[in-house]
């Protein structure tokens, strides 16, 4: 077993057990327990370098500069933030907590961005005090708040305005972020009917920023969705943003110097899936934006992108121990009954909410041994008090899968730990990094004492 959806450091040993980063999963389970998030450090670094070098080469070829921000919301720990910076990436944060981790990792403020549709005054002030390189403002109200807080500090806040382009790309409705009816950004489309077209909220916001001496308008930000596997959406959104940039220059005389095209680059979750190739998408986008700027008669801005899942998703797996195994007879609509084997593990929706929240698909395998048994249709489920507590909806597993087996779910590096909860009072699993045959704990396992320590009785 090698290749997608597993990290590049995953392989089978001679006795059939899985190793990742040169470490036997049986040793990982013995030392760190299960469930555990296992992160292949070399794979993370390789993917970070691949995005940086691909985009630098492609945009450099058309005469544009580019910055790659690691989207910390996918998974952010102090070590992960350091890895990203050591590979030449900046760090994008979406809350005060993520900002605190980036700063603890000694990422310079100038190399950090702060997102969020509802930033608190405290978060904005922390960003200003840290000298973050950009605050992405999300509403007219926030423009006024950032200006007021910057004035209180006697600072000029560097801001980008987040816009919604109407280009809808990616997976589930909840992770699509560029259609009009949602909480993020300001629409580029004018308000009003066809006979009474008003100003677009995006243009109003850009002009408003320019009125404030406490604000420095860096540029325009767009993010169209997540788990995108076709680069056409990025190119369409870039065209809209670059036209808005040109229109702003005509209105104000200011041609902003930066355009951020966001993230959302898709990965392989199942065997046979094909991830978005960074070299291909970088070349396609670079050539497209260069052509648009030629059409508009504007110079190329500096661009930035924000991959998160594409870097950390494939680098991670979640290691579980199997408990109850139960065969269930299922009555099929219009067909013969069939048997589904329910394989329960010692985690579940508290460590990976995405299957329950989005219907996300994952792949699992028995990894502590080999098996010559025929496979059966299985559903991997958790231990929570919810019928929707499903980890893998459908997968073929050996018919002899049994209690005590180690089972791994691939491509869980993104949004597993970062969306984890303590539902049913389960302590959250550790994040364990593996590299060159050695494992180390990045985030320790929570304990019941941690949970009880928050309860004031």
C-alpha positions as CSV (number, residue, x, y, z in Angstrom):
1,X,0.0,0.0,0.0
2,X,1.6,3.2,-1.2
3,X,0.4,6.3,-2.9
4,X,-2.8,8.3,-2.6
5,X,-4.6,8.7,-0.3
6,X,-1.7,7.9,2.0
7,X,1.3,10.1,2.7
8,X,4.5,9.5,0.8
9,X,6.1,8.0,3.9
10,X,3.5,5.1,4.3
11,X,4.3,1.6,3.3
12,X,3.7,-2.0,4.4
13,X,6.4,-4.0,6.2
14,X,7.2,-7.6,5.4
15,X,4.7,-9.0,7.9
16,X,1.9,-6.8,6.5
17,X,1.9,-4.1,9.2
18,X,1.9,-0.5,8.2
19,X,4.8,1.9,8.8
20,X,4.7,5.7,8.4
21,X,7.8,7.8,8.4
22,X,9.8,4.7,9.2
23,X,7.8,3.9,12.4
24,X,5.7,0.8,12.8
25,X,2.1,1.6,13.7
26,X,2.2,-1.1,16.3
27,X,5.0,0.8,18.1
28,X,3.0,4.1,17.7
29,X,0.0,2.5,19.3
30,X,2.0,1.0,22.1
31,X,3.8,4.3,22.9
32,X,1.1,6.8,22.3
33,X,-2.1,4.9,22.5
34,X,-5.1,5.2,20.2
35,X,-6.9,7.0,18.8
36,X,-4.0,9.2,17.6
37,X,-3.4,11.7,14.8
38,X,-0.1,10.7,13.1
39,X,1.6,13.4,11.0
40,X,4.3,12.6,8.4
41,X,6.6,15.5,8.8
42,X,8.6,14.9,5.6
43,X,5.4,14.6,3.6
44,X,4.2,17.9,5.0
45,X,7.4,19.6,4.2
46,X,7.5,18.1,0.7
47,X,4.0,19.4,-0.1
48,X,4.7,22.8,1.3
49,X,7.8,23.1,-0.9
50,X,5.9,21.8,-3.9
51,X,3.3,24.6,-3.6
52,X,5.9,27.3,-3.0
53,X,8.2,26.3,-5.8
54,X,5.4,25.7,-8.3
55,X,3.8,29.0,-7.8
56,X,7.0,31.0,-7.6
57,X,8.2,29.5,-10.9
58,X,4.8,29.9,-12.7
59,X,4.2,33.5,-11.6
60,X,7.8,34.4,-12.0
61,X,7.6,33.3,-15.6
62,X,4.9,35.9,-16.3
63,X,6.6,38.6,-14.3
64,X,4.6,38.5,-11.1
65,X,5.6,37.8,-7.5
66,X,3.7,35.4,-5.2
67,X,3.5,34.6,-1.5
68,X,2.2,31.2,-0.2
69,X,0.4,31.3,3.1
70,X,-0.2,28.1,5.0
71,X,-3.9,28.1,6.0
72,X,-3.6,27.3,9.6
73,X,-7.3,26.5,10.1
74,X,-6.6,23.1,8.6
75,X,-4.2,22.2,11.4
76,X,-2.1,24.5,13.4
77,X,0.4,23.6,16.1
78,X,3.6,25.4,17.1
79,X,5.7,22.8,15.3
80,X,3.5,22.8,12.2
81,X,3.7,26.6,12.0
82,X,7.5,26.3,12.3
83,X,7.6,23.7,9.5
84,X,5.6,25.9,7.2
85,X,7.9,28.9,7.8
86,X,11.1,26.8,7.4
87,X,9.8,25.8,4.0
88,X,9.3,29.4,3.0
89,X,5.6,29.8,3.6
90,X,3.8,32.5,5.6
91,X,1.0,31.6,8.0
92,X,-2.7,32.5,7.6
93,X,-4.7,32.6,10.9
94,X,-8.5,32.8,11.4
95,X,-8.8,33.6,15.2
96,X,-6.9,35.0,18.1
97,X,-6.0,31.4,19.2
98,X,-4.5,30.6,15.8
99,X,-2.6,33.9,15.9
100,X,-1.3,33.1,19.4
101,X,0.1,29.7,18.1
102,X,1.8,31.4,15.1
103,X,3.4,34.0,17.4
104,X,4.4,31.2,19.9
105,X,6.1,29.5,16.9
106,X,8.0,32.8,16.3
107,X,6.6,33.5,12.9
108,X,7.2,37.2,12.4
109,X,4.1,39.3,12.5
110,X,4.8,40.6,9.0
111,X,4.4,37.1,7.7
112,X,1.0,36.4,9.3
113,X,-2.4,37.2,8.0
114,X,-5.6,37.4,10.1
115,X,-9.0,36.3,8.7
116,X,-12.4,36.2,10.3
117,X,-15.9,37.5,9.6
118,X,-16.5,38.5,13.2
119,X,-13.1,39.5,14.7
120,X,-13.3,40.8,18.3
121,X,-11.7,44.0,19.3
122,X,-9.2,42.0,21.3
123,X,-8.2,39.9,18.2
124,X,-7.8,43.0,16.1
125,X,-5.7,44.7,18.8
126,X,-3.5,41.6,19.2
127,X,-2.9,41.6,15.4
128,X,-2.0,45.3,15.4
129,X,0.3,44.9,18.4
130,X,2.0,41.9,16.7
131,X,2.5,43.9,13.5
132,X,0.6,41.3,11.3
133,X,1.2,41.8,7.6
134,X,-2.4,41.9,6.7
135,X,-5.9,42.0,8.3
136,X,-8.5,40.7,5.9
137,X,-11.6,42.8,6.5
138,X,-14.9,41.2,5.8
139,X,-17.6,43.9,6.2
140,X,-18.2,47.7,6.2
141,X,-18.7,47.5,9.9
142,X,-15.3,45.9,10.4
143,X,-13.6,48.6,8.3
144,X,-14.7,51.2,10.8
145,X,-13.7,49.1,13.8
146,X,-10.2,48.4,12.5
147,X,-9.7,52.0,11.7
148,X,-10.9,53.1,15.1
149,X,-8.6,50.6,16.9
150,X,-5.6,51.4,14.7
151,X,-6.2,55.1,15.5
152,X,-6.2,54.3,19.3
153,X,-2.8,52.6,18.9
154,X,-1.5,55.3,16.7
155,X,-0.9,52.8,13.9
156,X,-1.7,52.3,10.2
157,X,-3.4,48.9,9.8
158,X,-2.6,47.0,6.6
159,X,-5.8,45.6,5.2
160,X,-7.2,43.6,2.3
161,X,-10.9,43.5,1.5
162,X,-12.5,40.1,1.1
163,X,-14.9,39.9,-1.8
164,X,-17.3,37.3,-3.1
165,X,-17.0,36.8,-6.8
166,X,-20.1,34.6,-7.4
167,X,-17.8,31.8,-8.6
168,X,-18.9,28.7,-6.6
169,X,-16.4,25.9,-6.6
170,X,-15.6,22.9,-4.4
171,X,-17.5,20.3,-2.4
172,X,-20.3,20.6,0.1
173,X,-22.5,23.7,0.3
174,X,-21.1,24.5,3.8
175,X,-17.5,24.8,2.5
176,X,-18.3,26.8,-0.6
177,X,-17.5,30.5,0.1
178,X,-18.0,32.6,-3.0
179,X,-21.7,32.5,-3.6
180,X,-23.8,35.5,-2.6
181,X,-26.0,34.0,0.2
182,X,-23.4,33.4,2.9
183,X,-21.5,35.1,5.7
184,X,-18.1,35.9,4.1
185,X,-17.0,38.9,2.2
186,X,-18.6,41.6,0.1
187,X,-20.2,40.9,-3.3
188,X,-18.7,42.3,-6.4
189,X,-22.2,42.4,-8.0
190,X,-24.1,45.7,-7.9
191,X,-27.2,45.8,-5.8
192,X,-30.6,46.6,-7.2
193,X,-32.5,45.4,-10.3
194,X,-31.3,45.7,-13.9
195,X,-32.9,49.1,-14.3
196,X,-31.5,50.5,-11.1
197,X,-28.0,49.1,-10.7
198,X,-26.3,50.5,-7.6
199,X,-22.8,50.3,-6.4
200,X,-21.3,46.9,-5.6
201,X,-20.7,46.3,-1.8
202,X,-17.1,45.3,-2.7
203,X,-16.5,48.7,-4.4
204,X,-18.1,50.6,-1.6
205,X,-15.8,48.8,0.9
206,X,-12.6,49.5,-1.1
207,X,-13.5,53.1,-1.5
208,X,-14.3,53.3,2.2
209,X,-10.9,51.9,3.2
210,X,-9.2,54.6,1.0
211,X,-11.0,57.3,3.0
212,X,-9.2,56.3,6.3
213,X,-5.7,57.5,7.0
214,X,-5.5,54.8,9.7
215,X,-5.8,52.1,7.0
216,X,-3.5,51.0,4.2
217,X,-5.3,49.2,1.4
218,X,-3.0,46.4,0.4
219,X,-5.3,44.7,-2.1
220,X,-8.3,42.4,-2.7
221,X,-8.9,38.9,-1.3
222,X,-11.0,36.1,-2.8
223,X,-11.7,32.6,-1.6
224,X,-14.1,30.4,-3.7
225,X,-14.4,27.2,-1.7
226,X,-12.7,24.0,-0.6
227,X,-11.7,20.7,-2.0
228,X,-11.5,22.1,-5.5
229,X,-10.3,19.7,-8.2
230,X,-10.6,21.9,-11.3
231,X,-8.5,25.0,-11.7
232,X,-11.1,26.7,-13.9
233,X,-12.8,28.2,-10.8
234,X,-9.6,29.9,-9.7
235,X,-9.1,31.4,-13.1
236,X,-12.7,32.7,-13.3
237,X,-12.5,34.2,-9.8
238,X,-9.2,35.9,-10.6
239,X,-10.7,37.5,-13.7
240,X,-13.5,39.0,-11.6
241,X,-11.0,40.3,-9.0
242,X,-8.6,41.8,-11.5
243,X,-11.5,43.6,-13.2
244,X,-12.6,45.0,-9.8
245,X,-9.0,46.1,-9.2
246,X,-9.0,47.9,-12.6
247,X,-12.4,49.5,-11.9
248,X,-11.1,50.8,-8.5
249,X,-8.1,52.4,-10.2
250,X,-10.4,54.2,-12.6
251,X,-12.6,55.4,-9.8
252,X,-9.9,56.4,-7.3
253,X,-6.6,56.5,-9.1
254,X,-5.3,53.7,-6.8
255,X,-4.2,50.4,-8.4
256,X,-3.8,48.1,-5.5
257,X,-0.6,46.1,-5.4
258,X,-1.8,42.7,-4.1
259,X,-4.5,40.1,-5.0
260,X,-5.0,37.0,-2.9
261,X,-6.7,34.0,-4.7
262,X,-7.3,32.0,-1.5
263,X,-7.0,28.3,-1.1
264,X,-9.2,25.3,-1.5
265,X,-6.9,23.1,-3.5
266,X,-8.3,19.5,-3.5
267,X,-6.6,16.3,-2.4
268,X,-7.2,12.6,-2.8
269,X,-9.3,11.0,-0.1
270,X,-10.0,7.7,-1.7
271,X,-7.9,5.2,-3.8
272,X,-8.2,6.3,-7.4
273,X,-8.8,10.0,-6.5
274,X,-6.5,12.4,-8.3
275,X,-5.4,15.5,-6.4
276,X,-5.0,18.9,-7.9
277,X,-1.5,19.2,-9.2
278,X,0.3,22.3,-7.9
279,X,2.4,22.8,-11.0
280,X,-0.5,22.5,-13.4
281,X,-2.8,24.8,-11.4
282,X,0.0,27.4,-10.9
283,X,0.8,27.5,-14.6
284,X,-2.9,27.7,-15.6
285,X,-3.6,30.5,-13.1
286,X,-0.4,32.5,-13.9
287,X,-1.1,32.4,-17.6
288,X,-4.7,33.4,-17.1
289,X,-4.0,36.4,-14.8
290,X,-1.3,37.6,-17.1
291,X,-3.7,37.6,-20.0
292,X,-6.4,39.4,-18.1
293,X,-4.0,42.1,-17.0
294,X,-3.0,42.6,-20.6
295,X,-6.6,42.9,-21.6
296,X,-7.2,45.4,-18.9
297,X,-4.0,47.4,-19.6
298,X,-3.0,47.1,-15.9
299,X,0.3,45.9,-14.4
300,X,0.4,42.6,-12.6
301,X,-0.1,42.8,-8.9
302,X,1.7,40.6,-6.4
303,X,-0.4,37.5,-5.8
304,X,-0.8,35.2,-2.8
305,X,-2.5,31.8,-2.2
306,X,-3.5,30.0,0.9
307,X,-3.2,26.2,0.7
308,X,-3.9,24.3,3.9
309,X,-5.7,21.0,3.3
310,X,-3.5,20.4,0.2
311,X,-0.4,20.4,2.4
312,X,-1.4,18.8,5.7
313,X,-4.4,16.6,4.7
314,X,-2.4,13.8,2.9
315,X,0.4,14.0,5.5
316,X,-1.9,12.8,8.3
317,X,-3.7,9.6,9.2
318,X,-5.7,8.6,12.3
319,X,-4.8,5.4,14.1
320,X,-7.6,3.6,15.9
321,X,-8.1,0.3,17.8
322,X,-11.1,-1.8,16.7
323,X,-13.6,-2.8,19.4
324,X,-17.0,-4.2,18.6
325,X,-17.5,-5.9,15.2
326,X,-21.2,-6.5,14.2
327,X,-22.8,-7.9,11.1
328,X,-26.1,-6.1,10.2
329,X,-28.6,-7.3,7.6
330,X,-29.7,-4.4,5.5
331,X,-32.9,-4.4,3.4
332,X,-32.2,-2.8,0.1
333,X,-34.9,-0.8,-1.7
334,X,-36.1,-3.0,-4.6
335,X,-33.3,-5.5,-4.2
336,X,-32.1,-8.4,-2.1
337,X,-31.0,-8.0,1.5
338,X,-27.3,-7.7,2.1
339,X,-25.0,-7.7,5.1
340,X,-22.9,-4.7,6.2
341,X,-20.2,-5.2,8.8
342,X,-20.1,-2.4,11.4
343,X,-16.6,-2.0,12.7
344,X,-16.5,0.2,15.8
345,X,-13.3,2.1,16.8
346,X,-12.2,3.9,19.9
347,X,-12.8,7.4,18.5
348,X,-15.3,8.7,16.1
349,X,-17.1,12.0,15.4
350,X,-15.2,13.8,18.2
351,X,-11.9,13.3,16.4
352,X,-13.3,13.6,12.8
353,X,-16.6,15.4,12.4
354,X,-16.4,15.8,8.6
355,X,-18.2,12.6,7.7
356,X,-21.1,13.5,9.9
357,X,-21.1,17.2,9.0
358,X,-20.5,17.0,5.3
359,X,-20.9,13.4,4.4
360,X,-17.1,13.4,3.6
361,X,-15.6,10.2,2.3
362,X,-12.5,8.5,3.7
363,X,-10.6,5.3,3.2
364,X,-9.5,2.9,6.0
365,X,-7.4,-0.3,6.2
366,X,-6.4,-2.8,8.8
367,X,-2.8,-1.9,9.5
368,X,-1.4,-4.0,12.3
369,X,-1.2,-7.2,10.4
370,X,-1.7,-8.9,7.1
371,X,-4.9,-10.8,6.2
372,X,-5.6,-13.4,3.5
373,X,-9.3,-13.2,4.2
374,X,-11.8,-12.1,1.6
375,X,-13.1,-8.6,2.0
376,X,-16.5,-7.6,3.2
377,X,-18.6,-4.4,2.9
378,X,-17.9,-2.5,6.1
379,X,-18.8,0.8,7.8
380,X,-16.3,2.2,10.3
381,X,-18.2,3.8,13.1
382,X,-17.2,5.6,16.4
383,X,-18.2,5.0,20.0
384,X,-20.4,8.1,20.4
385,X,-24.1,8.1,21.3
386,X,-25.2,9.1,17.8
387,X,-26.3,7.0,14.9
388,X,-24.6,9.5,12.6
389,X,-21.2,8.8,14.3
390,X,-19.7,7.4,11.1
391,X,-15.9,7.6,10.3
392,X,-16.0,5.8,7.0
393,X,-19.3,5.3,5.3
394,X,-18.3,2.4,3.0
395,X,-15.1,0.4,2.7
396,X,-13.9,-3.1,1.9
397,X,-12.2,-4.6,5.0
398,X,-10.9,-8.2,5.6
399,X,-13.7,-10.5,6.8
400,X,-11.6,-11.5,9.8
401,X,-11.4,-7.9,11.2
402,X,-11.6,-8.3,14.9
403,X,-11.4,-6.5,18.3
404,X,-7.9,-5.4,19.0
405,X,-6.9,-4.8,15.3
406,X,-5.3,-1.5,14.5
407,X,-7.1,0.4,11.8
408,X,-5.9,3.6,10.1
409,X,-7.9,6.2,8.2
410,X,-6.0,8.0,5.5
411,X,-5.8,11.7,4.7
412,X,-7.0,13.1,8.0
413,X,-4.3,15.7,8.5
414,X,-6.7,18.5,7.7
415,X,-9.7,19.4,9.9
416,X,-9.5,16.4,12.1
417,X,-7.8,17.8,15.2
418,X,-8.7,21.4,14.3
419,X,-12.5,20.5,14.4
420,X,-12.2,18.0,17.2
421,X,-14.5,18.1,20.3
422,X,-15.0,16.5,23.6
423,X,-18.5,15.1,22.8
424,X,-19.5,12.4,25.3
425,X,-16.5,13.8,27.3
426,X,-13.9,11.9,25.2
427,X,-10.5,13.5,25.6
428,X,-9.0,14.6,22.3
429,X,-6.3,12.4,20.8
430,X,-2.6,13.5,20.6
431,X,-0.9,14.8,17.5
432,X,2.2,12.6,16.9
433,X,4.8,13.5,14.3
434,X,6.9,10.9,12.7
435,X,10.2,11.4,10.8
436,X,13.2,9.2,10.0
437,X,12.0,6.4,12.2
438,X,11.3,8.5,15.2
439,X,8.0,9.7,16.7
440,X,7.5,12.7,18.9
441,X,4.4,14.3,20.5
442,X,3.4,17.7,19.1
443,X,0.2,18.0,21.1
444,X,-0.3,15.7,24.0
445,X,-3.4,13.5,24.6
446,X,-6.0,15.2,26.7
447,X,-6.9,13.4,30.0
448,X,-10.0,13.2,32.1
449,X,-8.2,15.5,34.5
450,X,-8.0,18.1,31.8
451,X,-11.8,17.8,31.3
452,X,-12.5,17.9,35.1
453,X,-10.1,20.8,35.5
454,X,-12.4,23.0,33.5
455,X,-15.5,22.1,35.5
456,X,-15.8,24.5,38.4
457,X,-18.5,22.4,40.1
